[in-house]
């Protein structure tokens, strides 16, 4: 794996899922990495996810989704993650099915 400061580094984002054992809760985290490839960014993110989860009595659930390379340096409004999904649901049903199920721990 090529380390920070080497030539041909790219910015990538990686989404990892963390499971909290005693809370029956999952966290989706998107982190930003500078690496030589998407594969290297995933390796870095998975190692960080394991460490993060262990410190919170959780575990890395074993799923990573990467996006990159990110065009140029990260800044205001730059896209750092995108996931497209085909669905026959209308917008309200889609949001209810995948993003607003009523079990999210979020503020209005």
C-alpha positions in Angstrom: 0.0 0.0 0.0 1.4 3.4 -0.9 1.4 5.9 2.0 0.6 9.6 2.2 3.0 11.9 0.4 3.7 9.5 -2.5 3.0 10.5 -6.1 -0.3 9.6 -7.8 -2.5 9.7 -4.7 -6.2 10.1 -5.1 -9.0 11.1 -2.7 -11.7 8.4 -2.1 -14.6 8.0 0.3 -15.6 4.7 1.8 -18.8 3.9 3.5 -18.6 1.2 6.3 -21.3 -0.2 8.5 -20.7 -0.6 12.3 -22.8 -2.8 14.5 -23.2 -1.8 18.2 -23.6 -5.1 20.1 -25.6 -3.9 23.1 -27.8 -1.3 21.4 -29.1 -3.3 18.4 -28.0 -0.2 16.4 -26.1 0.2 13.1 -24.1 3.2 12.1 -23.2 4.0 8.4 -20.0 6.0 8.3 -18.5 7.7 5.2 -14.9 8.5 5.7 -12.5 10.3 3.4 -9.1 8.8 2.4 -6.0 9.8 0.4 -4.6 6.6 -1.2 -3.0 5.2 -4.3 -6.2 3.3 -5.3 -9.8 2.5 -4.3 -8.6 -0.8 -3.0 -6.0 0.8 -0.7 -8.7 3.3 0.5 -11.0 0.4 1.4 -8.2 -1.3 3.3 -7.5 1.9 5.3 -11.2 2.5 5.9 -11.8 -1.1 7.1 -8.9 -1.0 9.5 -10.1 2.3 10.9 -13.7 1.0 11.1 -12.5 -2.0 13.1 -10.6 0.3 15.5 -13.5 2.7 15.8 -16.0 -0.1 16.5 -13.9 -1.8 19.0 -13.5 1.4 21.0 -17.3 1.6 21.2 -18.1 -2.0 22.0 -19.2 -2.7 18.5 -17.8 -4.4 15.4 -17.2 -3.7 11.8 -20.1 -5.4 10.0 -17.8 -6.3 7.0 -19.4 -4.1 4.3 -17.5 -1.3 2.6 -18.6 0.7 -0.4 -16.1 3.0 -2.0 -16.4 6.0 -4.3 -13.6 7.7 -6.1 -11.4 9.0 -7.3 -12.8 12.3 -6.1 -12.1 15.0 -8.7 -9.4 17.4 -7.4 -9.0 18.4 -3.8 -12.1 18.0 -1.5 -13.9 21.3 -0.9 -17.3 22.9 -0.6 -19.9 21.0 -2.4 -17.7 18.3 -3.9 -19.4 14.9 -4.2 -17.7 12.4 -1.9 -20.1 9.5 -2.1 -22.8 8.3 -4.5 -24.8 5.1 -4.7 -27.4 4.5 -7.4 -30.2 2.0 -6.9 -32.9 1.0 -9.4 -36.5 1.0 -7.9 -40.1 1.0 -9.1 -41.1 2.9 -5.9 -42.2 6.5 -6.1 -40.1 9.0 -4.1 -42.1 8.9 -0.9 -42.2 5.1 -0.8 -38.5 4.9 -1.7 -37.5 7.3 1.1 -39.7 5.4 3.6 -38.3 2.0 2.5 -34.6 2.9 2.6 -34.0 6.1 4.6 -36.9 7.0 6.9 -38.1 3.7 8.3 -38.9 5.2 11.7 -36.0 3.5 13.4 -33.3 6.1 12.6 -31.7 7.9 15.5 -31.8 11.4 14.1 -33.1 14.9 14.8 -35.8 16.7 12.8 
